[in-house]
């Protein structure tokens, strides 16, 4: 009588990827609660191969640094986020909500790349007929794009080794499974193993690999957190599915700058890049309205003008509401406290709502001064001076701190026709900018008083 080997049960943390022999409420590796998931792994029958052959110890100063050659995708906004194009052997992970356009964008990129190189599209979520139907609906010429409808990892690895494409898209990493593991596709062990095997092949064979990843309900990438550490670049698709605009933001990039932003518009022919993204983040009011302030923000190497809107209304509940959309909600309470302490403006009996127009998410502290002025404008029911653009960080002592790349922000504002810029005193330009009047301020109370004088 023969007995089958019993699969080993382990518990894997979805945040850090650490393993435990038994379930615990708190992960002993990273300290997070309720993140351990049960997995059943069979013993591996092979040893992992190294990414490269063994090399002797070398002095860092003696190593010649060479710039990585890049392959443009033919989509300018996508290339901007990647840092100029795809790098040979790089592994890119792109995540986003269902239906936001991940597969459409990458299919467009492969169609463009297929004119100059060998590409392969591996689909595990759709059949080959569904992909062909989408390409036909978008009127794409897909003559040179190779397609593989498969979810078994071993088959995909064999096909990649045989075809040797320059660029391969895996749609999606959560649908793949390895026959050497007993767990189901999408489990922590399967996602981690499939990503590691594909990354190893990409480095050894010089294949640029792009993974499409699922996201959880809170917007983070599904699967173990180690997945983001394995890959070279992590991109997130942002935007409302009810809107025609989409944003791609780089959160990790070993071959380029992080926090780069690509702006797209969804059309009946797929995603198209937006050349002047500042236009979609500025509302076109017939006349100047209270509670609106234009901010000059910096996303990577690109300056953007975004409209910040605020609404201050009398609270009808004991605890006034503080709601922030597209901005950091924790900073809103801090700004209201600074406004009270250093400018004498009371808002403890008011509901305060703040919103960034266009669905963009602003995380930099240079949004502090625009948010504060928008709140003051709504509270006084008086619009800000026409043609005003603002940026600046506010400290707890009421000081206004400088923002990085202030000159680029000012030049972008002048190019779009703004005539006044309220900025931190440390960001004041040494040479005047044509058509732009500079208001340099260093305190919150001085900034509010300057606006009040201009609107009397």
N, C-alpha and C positions, 0 to 999 in steps of 0.2 A: 504494500500500500504506500502510495506517495502522498505526501502532504505539501500543499502550497505554502510558500513563505508568507507569513502574515505581514501586511503592510504596516510600517511604523507610523504611529500617530504622533504628530508634533503640533505645536501651537505657534503660529507665526504672527508677529506684530505687523499690522497694516501701515504703521507710521514709519518704523525704523527697519523692519525686516528681520528683527531678532527672533530667535527661536527658543522655545521652552518645552521641556518634556511633559508638563502638565499645565492645565489652565490656571491662570491667576487673574485677579481683577485688575492688577496694575502691571504693566510691562516692566520687568526688572532692568531692561536696557535703556529705555528712554523715559520711563516714568509716567507715560500716558495711561489713562484708564480705559478699560473695556475695548481694547484694540486687538486682543489675541483671538485668532481664528483657527479652528481645527483643520488640519490638512493630513492627508494620508499619502506618504511618499514611499515609493519603492526604492530599494537600494540601487544606486547608479551602477551600470555595468561598464562604464568607461571613466577614464580620468580626463579632467579638463585640460585642454591644450593651452599653452601660454599664448599671449597675443603676439609675441615676437620671440626670436631665438635669444638665448642667453648672451649677454654682452659684458665685457669687463668694465670695471669701475673707471670712470673718466672724470676729468676736471671740468666743471661747468664752463669755465672761461675758455677752454679749448674747443668747445663744441660750436660748430658753425650754425648760426640761426638763419633759417631760410623762410621766407614768406610762403604761406600756403597758397597754391594756385586755386582760383575759384571758377566755378562754372555758373554763369548767369542763367536763371530760370526763364528769362523772357518776361517776367512779371516784376516791374520795377519796385513796387511796394513790398513784395515778398523778398526780393533781394536786399532791400534796405534793412528789413528786420533780421535777415540772416547775416548781415555784415558785409554784403557785396556779392553773395552768391553761395553756392554749395561747395563745400570742401571735400576733396577725395578722401573716402574712408570715414567721414563724419557720420554721426548718428543723431538724428533730429527727432524729437518727440513733440507732437502738436496735439493739444487737447482743446475741447470746447463742448458746448451744449449740443444735444442732438439736433440735426437739421440746420445748423448755423452756417455750413458751407465748407467744412474741412475736406471732404472727399471731392467736392467740386473744384476747389482751389488746386488740390494736388493733381487731379486729372488734367486740369488746364496746364499746370507746370510740366507734366510729363509729355503732353502733346507738343509743347514748345521745345522741350529738350530732345524729343525723339527725332527732330529734324537734323540734329548734329551728333547724337550719341545713342547708345543702346540703353533702353529703359525697360523696366518690368513693373507691372501693377499687380500686386497680390491682394485679392479680395477674399475676405472671410465672412463678411456680413451680407454681401449681395452675390447673386449669381452673375455669370458672364453676360447673360442676356440683359439683366438689369443695368449693368454698367454700360453696355452698348446702347441701350435705350436712352440713358442719361446723356451720353455723348451725342447722340443723334438729336435729342431735344435742344441741346445747347449749340448745335451746328458746329461740332468740332471735327477736324480732319485727323482721324486717329489711325492712319494707315500704318505707322511704324511703331505703335505702342503695343507691347506684348502683355498678355493678360493671363493670370493664373488664378483660378478659383479653388482655393485649398486652405485648410486650417491645420493640417498635420505638419508639425515642425520639421520632421525628418524629410518629408517630401519637398518642402519649401527650400530647405538647405541644399538638397541634391539638385534642385532646379537652378538655384542661384549659382552653385558651383559649376553647373554645365553651361548656363547661358552667359555668365559673367557680365551682367549689366553694369553700366556705370552708375545708374541711379535706380533704386528699388523702393517702392512704397508698400508698406504693410498696413492694410485696412481691415481690421484693427488688431493691435497687439493683444487685446483681451479675448479675442476669439480663437487664438492659436492654442494648441495643446501638444505636448510631447508624449509619445507612447511609452516612455520610460517612467512616467509618473502616473500614479493612479488617481490623482485628483482631477476634478472637472475643469474644463476651460474657463478662464476668468478667475480662478482661485489664485491666492497669493503665490504659491509655489510654482504654478504653471506660468504666470506672468513673469515672474522673476527668472525662471529657467529659460523661457523662450527669448526674452529680451537679452539675456546674457549670451546665449548661443548665437543669435543673430548679430549682436555687437561684435563678438569674437570673429565671425566670418567677415564682417564689414572691415575690420582693422586688418585682417590677414590678406584679404583679396582686393582691398582698395575700392570697395563698393560703398557709395553714399546711400545710407539707409534712412528712410523717413517713416516713423511709426505714427499712426493715428491712435490716440488714447481716449478712453471714456473718462467722464468726469462724474464725481459724486453730486449729491443734491446741493452741497454747499459750494460747488464750483471747482474743487480741487481734483487733481488727477486721481482716478481710481487705481487701486492696486497698492503694492508696497511702496513706501517712500524711497526705497533704494532704487526704484526705477528711474527717478530723476537724477540720481547720482551716477548711474551707469552711462547715460547718454551724454552727448556733448552740448546739445542745445535743447532748451525747453521753451516752446511757444504756446501761448494761450490765445484762443479765439474769443473775443468779447463782443458784446452787442446784443440788442434786443431782437429776437426773431421776428417781431412785428414791424421792425424798422428795416429799411433797405441798406443801412450802413453797417459795416463790420469792421472790427479793429483786431489786429494781431499784435501782441506785445511779447517781447523776448524777456524771459525772467532769468535765463541762464544761457551763456554763449561763450564757449571756450575759444572761439575764433572771431569774436567781434564784441561790440558794446552791448551791454544789457539795457533794458528799459527802452529799447527802440520801439517805435510804433509804426505800424503800417495800416493805412486806411483804405477800405474797399467799399464799393457800392454794388449791391446785388442787382443784376439786371436779368433780362430774359436770355442773355447770352453768357451767363455766368458772372463771376466776380471781376470787376474792373477797378483799377487803382484810381484814387482821388488825388489829383495833382495839387489842389489847394484845400487841404483839410480844415483850415481855419474857418472857411465859409460855412461848413456844416455845423460848427459848434457855436455859431453866432446867430441869435434869433433876429429876424428882420422885423423889428417893431416899426409901426407907422410913425410913432413919436416916442420920445424918451419916456420911460415908465419908472416908477419908484421900485426899489428892490433889485435893480439889475446893475451888475458891474462886470466889465470885461477884464479878464486876467490874461497875462502873458506867461504861459507855462513852457517848460522845456521837457520834451519826451525824447530821451537819448540825445541825438545830434540835431533834432528838429524842433524849432520853436513853434508853438501853437497858441492861437488866441481862442480862449474859451469863455463863454458867458456864464457867470455865476449869478444865480437868482436866489433871493431870500424873501421870505414872507413872515412877518411878525404880526401876531394877532393876539387879542386879549384871551387869556386862558379861562376856561369855564370849569376847570377841574382843580383840585388842590395841588396836584403835581403837574406843572406845565410840561408840555411835550417838547422834546428836542430831537428833530429828525434830520438826517443828512443823507443825501443820495449822490453818489459819485465822489464824495469827499470823506475824510476820516471823521467819523462821528465822535470819537473821544476828544478831538481838538475843538469841537464846537463848544462844549461845556467850558473848556479852558479859555476860549476867546471871550465868551460872555462874562466870565469872572474878571478877565483883564479889562474888558470894557467898563465894568462896574467900578473896579478899584482905581483905574488910572484915568478914566474919562468921566466918571460920575453918572453913567447911563445905566438905569435900572431895568432889568428884563426878567426879574424873578416871577412876575405875574403875567408873563407873555409866553405864548407858544411860538417857537422859532423853527422854521423849516428852511433848509438850504438845499439847493440842487445845482448840479453841473449839467448844462444843456448838451444834448446830443448823445447821452449815454456814455460819455468818456469818464474814466476813473482817474482822479487826480490824487496822488499820494504825497507829493512834495509839500513841505511846509511853506513854500512861497505863496500858497493860496490863502494864508492867514489874513493878510491885509485886504485883499479883495472880498473875502467873506465878511469881514468886519464892516467894511464900507457898504456892502449890500444890505447888511442888517440895519445899519444906521439909516440908510436911504428908505427902507421899508418902514422903519419905526417912525420916522419923521414924515412919511408919505410925500417925499420930495425926490425927484430924480437927480442922479449925479450929473455933473457937467457933461455936455455932449462931447464925444471924441476922446473920452478919458480911458486910459488903460492902466492897470495897476498890478504890481507884484511886490512881495515882501513877506518875510517871516517875522512873527511877533513873539517876543519873549515874555516870561512871567513878570518881569520888572517893567513892562510897558515899552521896551525898546524895540525898534524895527531893525532887523538884521538883514544883511545882504543875501542875495540869491546868486547861485552860480550862472555864468554865461549871460550876464545882464545885457551886454552890448548886442548879442544876437537877438534877444527878446525885443529890445528897442528898435532894432532895424526891421524886424518883422512887423511891428506895430506901425512904423512909419510907412512901410511898403503898402500896408492895407488901408492907409488914409487916416490913421488916428493922429490927433493933434496935441494931446496932453498925456504925459506919463507921470504917475505918482510912483516913485521908487525909493528904496532905501538910500540914504545919503552916501553910503559906501559904494553904491552902484552908479553914482553920477558919472556920466561920460566926460572925459577930458576935452574932447572936441564936440561942438554942437552938432546935433543931428538935424538935417534939413527938414523943416516942416513939423518938428516935434518940440513942444515946450516941456521942459523937465521941472517937476515939482519934487525936490529932494526933501525927505522927512526922516527924522530919527526917533520920534516918539509917537505913541498912539494918539495922545491928546492933540499934538501938533497936526497930525494928518486929518483928524476930524475937524479941527478948527479951520484948516485950509479949505476943506470941502464946503463947510458952512459959509465961509466968506464968498466962495465962488458961486454959490447957489442962492444968495440973498437977492 
